[in-house]
Amino acid sequence: MERVDVAIVGGGPAGTAAAWEAAQAGASALVIEKGIPRADREGMGPDSTDAAGLLDYWVDLMGFGPEDIPDEVILRTLDGADFVGPSASVSIDGTGIESSYPAFGLAFHRAKFDDWLREEAEAAGATYRVGDSVTGVDTSLTGGHSHTLSLSNGEEVEAEYLVLADGPQRTVTIEALDQFTGDRSMASVLDPSQVNHIAYQEHRDVPAEVFEPTRIKFWWGLMPGHTAYPWVFPNDDTVARIGLTMPIGLDIDEFDREHWALLGDDDERIPQGKEYIERLLEREYPEYDLADFPLVEDRGKRGGTETYAISSTRPIESPTAAGIAVVGGAMGGTSAFHEGGDHVAVRTGRIAGRLAGRERLAGYNQAWQNVLGDEILRNVTMAEVVREYTPADWDRAFDAADKMFNRGEHSMLGTIRAGIPGLKLLLEYHSRKRGFTSGGYVQFAESEYGV
Ligand SMILES: Cc1cc2nc3c(=O)[nH]c(=O)nc-3n(C[C@H](O)[C@H](O)[C@H](O)COP(=O)(O)OP(=O)(O)OC[C@H]3O[C@@H](n4cnc5c(N)ncnc54)[C@H](O)[C@@H]3O)c2cc1C
């Protein structure tokens, strides 16, 4: 049986970053990635949703400097973001958070990003095995901790430390953690069918005159469901990634069709992603035909389109006494509010890998909260604030935010000018935030594991 110091399940940003750090710390590190084919990658690799975005301060949160990300990974630098409601909107040209990255953010090629992380991990000495799935984990706590991983090819791997980086579907995480959760299955906290959203995106060539090369755009209050929204991200040339995210299994009868611009009076069920995107394009660009936005079929997973699960919940802590760290999407590190998660994935992976490599994993939960706590608190709070938002609430919020942002972020003057809606927005944010401070955003604490 192969034996390693640190075994990592999943070779996305979180798992690969963990392998990189563990190897740099001098440990033997093995990534097992089941391997997904993509139109934009030769051979199998991690399940990389194409072209993603990073805000300026996310680069710092990853623990990278602006110059660290290779040029070929970056598709564009961004100047700002537009948030559009049914009839009000707000545009921002800065995140308002101190950062070393010199632009508002960047759109990047996720497959190339993942491949770059893998090259770095391998250069540091990690081994990256693609094409086999981990099918189960058996942990022994006799005389320390050791983990036996069963692979789809029938082999087994033994490791002293285990990093679970299998992403939002948590194909291994839930069962591996259930070894220590007693009667309360981790599925009650992280069941993918309950706590994940579905994300659908298309690569489309956009008419040059309406293509916005340096801005990302989000529409809120057009489709029902908690944190359900479409977006446009510019990629290279005039190609944009146009997509949406929404909760799984919504019942259309729970929503008033008249209130939601992207629902039709005759809809018998919640529209599929493709239908939503077509309706968005028709609504936003009435002077064009859909044929003016052709699909770019040689990208993505299937003919220019991609469907993904995305984690939309709050993070858990890991049972470090068992030598296990859960990282990235698997731990619930992706924000329900804006889907951003690569920065949390990379940083939690790096911290877990470094600590496992140095045999000091006990510090993991505290360490990621020290570095990422503010970011997670912001994301969790915003997702809660908007939980019951109606289209009218979105308009009010954007109107208020527009006045505040355009007259000094959150200043008293801005608040006064934004009036009652502005005050309400701020008060609501602050009162929700209070409920999550002191680690209250963690939905399963280390102390709850029976280790
Ligand atoms: C459509 C979409 C758009 C997004 N946009 C952004 C964005 O703009 N910015 C941003 O920061 N984030 C974005 N995200 C979120 C971001 O993609 C995730 O937060 C990030 O991928 C999490 O990284 P990860 O390594 O934890 O998980 P993943 O990237 O999901 O990687 C998990 C890996 O584990 C492998 N795996 C799973 N099970 C097994 C198994 N049993 N055995 C072996 N391997 C296994 C999978 O094949 C996969 O490669 C987006 C997500 C989606 C779906």
Ligand as a Chemical Component Dictionary entry (heavy atoms), coordinates in Angstrom:
data_LIG
# 
_chem_comp.id                   LIG 
_chem_comp.type                 NON-POLYMER 
_chem_comp.pdbx_formal_charge   0 
_chem_comp.three_letter_code    LIG 
# 
loop_
_chem_comp_atom.comp_id 
_chem_comp_atom.atom_id 
_chem_comp_atom.alt_atom_id 
_chem_comp_atom.type_symbol 
_chem_comp_atom.charge 
_chem_comp_atom.model_Cartn_x 
_chem_comp_atom.model_Cartn_y 
_chem_comp_atom.model_Cartn_z 
_chem_comp_atom.pdbx_ordinal 
LIG C1  C1  C 0 -20.448 28.651 -12.149 1  
LIG C2  C2  C 0 -19.514 29.047 -11.048 2  
LIG C3  C3  C 0 -18.928 30.287 -11.055 3  
LIG C4  C4  C 0 -18.044 30.645 -10.043 4  
LIG N1  N1  N 0 -17.471 31.876 -10.098 5  
LIG C5  C5  C 0 -16.540 32.215 -9.177  6  
LIG C6  C6  C 0 -15.844 33.438 -9.270  7  
LIG O1  O1  O 0 -16.087 34.231 -10.162 8  
LIG N2  N2  N 0 -14.895 33.712 -8.338  9  
LIG C7  C7  C 0 -14.604 32.855 -7.321  10 
LIG O2  O2  O 0 -13.732 33.152 -6.516  11 
LIG N3  N3  N 0 -15.261 31.699 -7.202  12 
LIG C8  C8  C 0 -16.209 31.351 -8.105  13 
LIG N4  N4  N 0 -16.874 30.178 -8.000  14 
LIG C9  C9  C 0 -16.629 29.340 -6.799  15 
LIG C10 C10 C 0 -15.373 28.535 -6.964  16 
LIG O3  O3  O 0 -15.409 27.837 -8.180  17 
LIG C11 C11 C 0 -15.285 27.542 -5.795  18 
LIG O4  O4  O 0 -15.366 28.239 -4.578  19 
LIG C12 C12 C 0 -13.960 26.790 -5.864  20 
LIG O5  O5  O 0 -13.913 26.026 -7.047  21 
LIG C13 C13 C 0 -13.802 25.862 -4.687  22 
LIG O6  O6  O 0 -12.572 25.167 -4.854  23 
LIG P1  P1  P 0 -12.365 23.724 -4.266  24 
LIG O7  O7  O 0 -10.996 23.315 -4.622  25 
LIG O8  O8  O 0 -12.773 23.728 -2.852  26 
LIG O9  O9  O 0 -13.445 22.809 -4.999  27 
LIG P2  P2  P 0 -13.573 22.399 -6.570  28 
LIG O10 O10 O 0 -13.021 23.460 -7.429  29 
LIG O11 O11 O 0 -15.005 22.029 -6.736  30 
LIG O12 O12 O 0 -12.660 21.129 -6.692  31 
LIG C14 C14 C 0 -13.008 19.895 -6.115  32 
LIG C15 C15 C 0 -12.287 18.825 -6.900  33 
LIG O13 O13 O 0 -12.472 17.572 -6.251  34 
LIG C16 C16 C 0 -12.604 16.563 -7.228  35 
LIG N5  N5  N 0 -13.296 15.457 -6.578  36 
LIG C17 C17 C 0 -14.540 15.435 -6.063  37 
LIG N6  N6  N 0 -14.825 14.249 -5.516  38 
LIG C18 C18 C 0 -13.717 13.497 -5.678  39 
LIG C19 C19 C 0 -13.395 12.152 -5.319  40 
LIG N7  N7  N 0 -14.267 11.375 -4.666  41 
LIG N8  N8  N 0 -12.187 11.663 -5.652  42 
LIG C20 C20 C 0 -11.273 12.443 -6.306  43 
LIG N9  N9  N 0 -11.550 13.723 -6.672  44 
LIG C21 C21 C 0 -12.742 14.231 -6.356  45 
LIG C22 C22 C 0 -13.424 17.247 -8.318  46 
LIG O14 O14 O 0 -13.267 16.603 -9.574  47 
LIG C23 C23 C 0 -12.843 18.647 -8.314  48 
LIG O15 O15 O 0 -11.808 18.822 -9.237  49 
LIG C24 C24 C 0 -17.773 29.774 -8.999  50 
LIG C25 C25 C 0 -18.367 28.497 -8.985  51 
LIG C26 C26 C 0 -19.225 28.143 -9.997  52 
LIG C27 C27 C 0 -19.841 26.786 -9.960  53 
# 
loop_
_chem_comp_bond.comp_id 
_chem_comp_bond.atom_id_1 
_chem_comp_bond.atom_id_2 
_chem_comp_bond.value_order 
_chem_comp_bond.pdbx_ordinal 
LIG C1  C2  SING 1  
LIG C2  C3  SING 2  
LIG C2  C26 DOUB 3  
LIG C3  C4  DOUB 4  
LIG C4  N1  SING 5  
LIG C4  C24 SING 6  
LIG N1  C5  DOUB 7  
LIG C5  C6  SING 8  
LIG C5  C8  SING 9  
LIG C6  O1  DOUB 10 
LIG C6  N2  SING 11 
LIG N2  C7  SING 12 
LIG C7  O2  DOUB 13 
LIG C7  N3  SING 14 
LIG N3  C8  DOUB 15 
LIG C8  N4  SING 16 
LIG N4  C9  SING 17 
LIG N4  C24 SING 18 
LIG C9  C10 SING 19 
LIG C10 O3  SING 20 
LIG C10 C11 SING 21 
LIG C11 O4  SING 22 
LIG C11 C12 SING 23 
LIG C12 O5  SING 24 
LIG C12 C13 SING 25 
LIG C13 O6  SING 26 
LIG O6  P1  SING 27 
LIG P1  O7  DOUB 28 
LIG P1  O8  SING 29 
LIG P1  O9  SING 30 
LIG O9  P2  SING 31 
LIG P2  O10 DOUB 32 
LIG P2  O11 SING 33 
LIG P2  O12 SING 34 
LIG O12 C14 SING 35 
LIG C14 C15 SING 36 
LIG C15 O13 SING 37 
LIG C15 C23 SING 38 
LIG O13 C16 SING 39 
LIG C16 N5  SING 40 
LIG C16 C22 SING 41 
LIG N5  C17 SING 42 
LIG N5  C21 SING 43 
LIG C17 N6  DOUB 44 
LIG N6  C18 SING 45 
LIG C18 C19 SING 46 
LIG C18 C21 DOUB 47 
LIG C19 N7  SING 48 
LIG C19 N8  DOUB 49 
LIG N8  C20 SING 50 
LIG C20 N9  DOUB 51 
LIG N9  C21 SING 52 
LIG C22 O14 SING 53 
LIG C22 C23 SING 54 
LIG C23 O15 SING 55 
LIG C24 C25 DOUB 56 
LIG C25 C26 SING 57 
LIG C26 C27 SING 58 
# 
